[in-house]
Amino acid sequence: MLDLKKIYDKLPLPKSNNINSFSAITIKGFDNHRIAKDSNDNPSLLIFISEDNQDFFVANQNLFNIQITHNVKCEIEAENKIIHNNFSVASYIGQSESVKDIFLKTCQVLISSLGQNPTNKKIKKTVDKFIELFKSFNEPPKKSIQGLWCELFLINLSDNPEKLIIGWHSIPEEKFDFSFEKLQIEVKSSTGKSRTHHFSSGQLNPIKNTDIIITSVLVNSSPSGMGIIDLIRKIERKLETFPKQKEKLHLLVYSTIGTDIERVNDIKFNYDFSKQSLRFYKSEEIPQIEFNNIPKEVSNVKFESNLLNSKHLETDIDSILNIYLADVKK
């Protein structure tokens, strides 16, 4: 498995202090591109620009500690040789070691969709993803770490995580966490032993020809437990042949975390406790305010329900997917 962090850490600093001088090494499987280190120990992704594509008139950018320059003639130091070539350069120039690690991980994920000989359009699309992701690190979290952990927990439990990720929300504000043609899945979590969850009326209102499954997970904080980064690593190992889902996993998780990025490794939960607590419910089994009882003039109704007396399904996530997604094999 490609690990650009390990490769980057072994790179020496370049001997030249020139702004466009790098110590660099080709990326295995994508030999036109390089992972690089500048004289300030900043990581960079050097994206090869072919001679046919050097009429590349796209503005350089310097936003959110990401610096993007296009069609730069770079001096590359590698194995006691110096070569010169043209690249688009995406660099992280901030001081946070944890964010630097995420930058290298993002390079690792995006290189697959970039390919060996990307068009200028694809290069621009890729660097835009860098900008959008790192912009989110300056914004409030879109979801609690606990809520995000439980969604990743469910994905990791599945033998078909690639199928779940396809249906995973694109933005955390969507009504349901996972949406398929005839199935909606909402993940709820509580701390301790009380299975009391927050709902909106829209999450439990019947939808024609669609079943709504509520997943209930109890969590217990544990310093020796599993964190979000641990779950990402476990899921990624199952996605080696699914680069698009791997990219979605990476970008969605980190863009959701926002300013919580610096403490994401500090919050961990007992995985086995949550696994034993996992329950699935049909939405009609959840105590709720019936849609017909809500005046037309009233909207955005939210409430808490205790599932203590609700009948749960004797099933697991893959059995549920098998029912609704014909092409999923357990």
Solvent accessible surface area in square Angstrom, and as a share of the most:
residue,aa,sasa,rsa
1,M,139,0.62
2,L,46,0.23
3,D,53,0.27
4,L,0,0.00
5,K,70,0.30
6,K,131,0.56
7,I,47,0.24
8,Y,5,0.02
9,D,81,0.42
10,K,169,0.72
11,L,18,0.09
12,P,92,0.58
13,L,97,0.48
14,P,9,0.06
15,K,184,0.78
16,S,34,0.22
17,N,128,0.66
18,N,87,0.44
19,I,137,0.70
20,N,53,0.27
21,S,0,0.00
22,F,9,0.04
23,S,4,0.02
24,A,4,0.03
25,I,78,0.39
26,T,57,0.33
27,I,1,0.00
28,K,169,0.72
29,G,55,0.53
30,F,43,0.18
31,D,79,0.41
32,N,40,0.21
33,H,0,0.00
34,R,33,0.12
35,I,0,0.00
36,A,0,0.00
37,K,15,0.07
38,D,22,0.11
39,S,34,0.22
40,N,115,0.59
41,D,57,0.30
42,N,17,0.09
43,P,0,0.00
44,S,0,0.00
45,L,0,0.00
46,L,0,0.00
47,I,0,0.00
48,F,44,0.19
49,I,2,0.01
50,S,31,0.20
51,E,154,0.69
52,D,132,0.68
53,N,40,0.21
54,Q,60,0.27
55,D,97,0.50
56,F,16,0.06
57,F,189,0.79
58,V,42,0.24
59,A,79,0.61
60,N,92,0.47
61,Q,55,0.24
62,N,96,0.49
63,L,80,0.40
64,F,72,0.30
65,N,77,0.40
66,I,0,0.00
67,Q,54,0.24
68,I,0,0.00
69,T,35,0.20
70,H,16,0.07
71,N,44,0.22
72,V,23,0.13
73,K,134,0.57
74,C,0,0.00
75,E,45,0.20
76,I,0,0.00
77,E,24,0.11
78,A,37,0.28
79,E,158,0.71
80,N,158,0.81
81,K,140,0.59
82,I,101,0.51
83,I,73,0.37
84,H,99,0.44
85,N,52,0.27
86,N,23,0.12
87,F,0,0.00
88,S,1,0.00
89,V,8,0.04
90,A,0,0.00
91,S,7,0.04
92,Y,5,0.02
93,I,55,0.28
94,G,7,0.06
95,Q,162,0.72
96,S,29,0.19
97,E,114,0.51
98,S,37,0.24
99,V,13,0.07
100,K,19,0.08
101,D,55,0.29
102,I,13,0.07
103,F,0,0.00
104,L,1,0.00
105,K,45,0.19
106,T,0,0.00
107,C,0,0.00
108,Q,19,0.09
109,V,8,0.04
110,L,1,0.00
111,I,1,0.00
112,S,50,0.32
113,S,48,0.31
114,L,2,0.01
115,G,23,0.22
116,Q,68,0.30
117,N,110,0.56
118,P,7,0.04
119,T,81,0.47
120,N,34,0.17
121,K,171,0.72
122,K,89,0.38
123,I,1,0.00
124,K,89,0.38
125,K,128,0.54
126,T,6,0.03
127,V,1,0.00
128,D,49,0.25
129,K,54,0.23
130,F,0,0.00
131,I,13,0.07
132,E,105,0.47
133,L,4,0.02
134,F,3,0.01
135,K,76,0.32
136,S,4,0.03
137,F,22,0.09
138,N,97,0.50
139,E,57,0.25
140,P,104,0.65
141,P,50,0.31
142,K,82,0.35
143,K,49,0.21
144,S,68,0.44
145,I,7,0.04
146,Q,44,0.19
147,G,18,0.18
148,L,3,0.01
149,W,0,0.00
150,C,1,0.00
151,E,3,0.01
152,L,0,0.00
153,F,0,0.00
154,L,0,0.00
155,I,0,0.00
156,N,8,0.04
157,L,42,0.21
158,S,0,0.00
159,D,96,0.50
160,N,12,0.06
161,P,2,0.01
162,E,20,0.09
163,K,47,0.20
164,L,0,0.00
165,I,0,0.00
166,I,107,0.54
167,G,8,0.08
168,W,5,0.02
169,H,5,0.02
170,S,78,0.50
171,I,95,0.48
172,P,14,0.09
173,E,116,0.52
174,E,70,0.31
175,K,105,0.44
176,F,12,0.05
177,D,5,0.03
178,F,0,0.00
179,S,51,0.33
180,F,26,0.11
181,E,154,0.69
182,K,113,0.48
183,L,0,0.00
184,Q,25,0.11
185,I,0,0.00
186,E,11,0.05
187,V,15,0.09
188,K,25,0.11
189,S,30,0.19
190,S,13,0.08
191,T,88,0.51
192,G,30,0.29
193,K,182,0.77
194,S,61,0.39
195,R,34,0.13
196,T,41,0.24
197,H,2,0.01
198,H,128,0.57
199,F,5,0.02
200,S,27,0.17
201,S,15,0.10
202,G,19,0.18
203,Q,20,0.09
204,L,5,0.02
205,N,27,0.14
206,P,121,0.76
207,I,66,0.33
208,K,175,0.74
209,N,118,0.61
210,T,23,0.13
211,D,62,0.32
212,I,7,0.03
213,I,3,0.02
214,I,0,0.00
215,T,0,0.00
216,S,0,0.00
217,V,0,0.00
218,L,13,0.06
219,V,0,0.00
220,N,70,0.36
221,S,87,0.56
222,S,23,0.15
223,P,134,0.84
224,S,109,0.70
225,G,22,0.21
226,M,41,0.18
227,G,2,0.02
228,I,0,0.00
229,I,27,0.14
230,D,41,0.21
231,L,0,0.00
232,I,5,0.03
233,R,136,0.50
234,K,64,0.27
235,I,0,0.00
236,E,1,0.00
237,R,149,0.54
238,K,87,0.37
239,L,0,0.00
240,E,92,0.41
241,T,114,0.66
242,F,69,0.29
243,P,68,0.43
244,K,169,0.72
245,Q,23,0.10
246,K,28,0.12
247,E,21,0.09
248,K,54,0.23
249,L,0,0.00
250,H,0,0.00
251,L,32,0.16
252,L,13,0.07
253,V,0,0.00
254,Y,11,0.04
255,S,29,0.18
256,T,1,0.01
257,I,2,0.01
258,G,1,0.01
259,T,72,0.42
260,D,18,0.09
261,I,10,0.05
262,E,111,0.50
263,R,117,0.43
264,V,4,0.02
265,N,87,0.44
266,D,113,0.58
267,I,40,0.21
268,K,58,0.25
269,F,8,0.03
270,N,59,0.30
271,Y,34,0.13
272,D,90,0.47
273,F,55,0.23
274,S,0,0.00
275,K,109,0.46
276,Q,141,0.62
277,S,11,0.07
278,L,29,0.14
279,R,77,0.28
280,F,5,0.02
281,Y,5,0.02
282,K,81,0.35
283,S,7,0.05
284,E,123,0.55
285,E,70,0.31
286,I,4,0.02
287,P,68,0.43
288,Q,52,0.23
289,I,74,0.37
290,E,99,0.44
291,F,124,0.52
292,N,144,0.74
293,N,107,0.55
294,I,26,0.13
295,P,76,0.48
296,K,202,0.86
297,E,157,0.70
298,V,71,0.41
299,S,92,0.60
300,N,123,0.63
301,V,25,0.14
302,K,139,0.59
303,F,32,0.13
304,E,103,0.46
305,S,6,0.04
306,N,73,0.38
307,L,2,0.01
308,L,143,0.71
309,N,144,0.74
310,S,16,0.11
311,K,152,0.64
312,H,59,0.26
313,L,54,0.27
314,E,157,0.71
315,T,50,0.29
316,D,59,0.30
317,I,5,0.03
318,D,6,0.03
319,S,35,0.22
320,I,6,0.03
321,L,0,0.00
322,N,51,0.26
323,I,133,0.68
324,Y,58,0.22
325,L,31,0.15
326,A,106,0.82
327,D,98,0.51
328,V,7,0.04
329,K,170,0.72
330,K,140,0.59
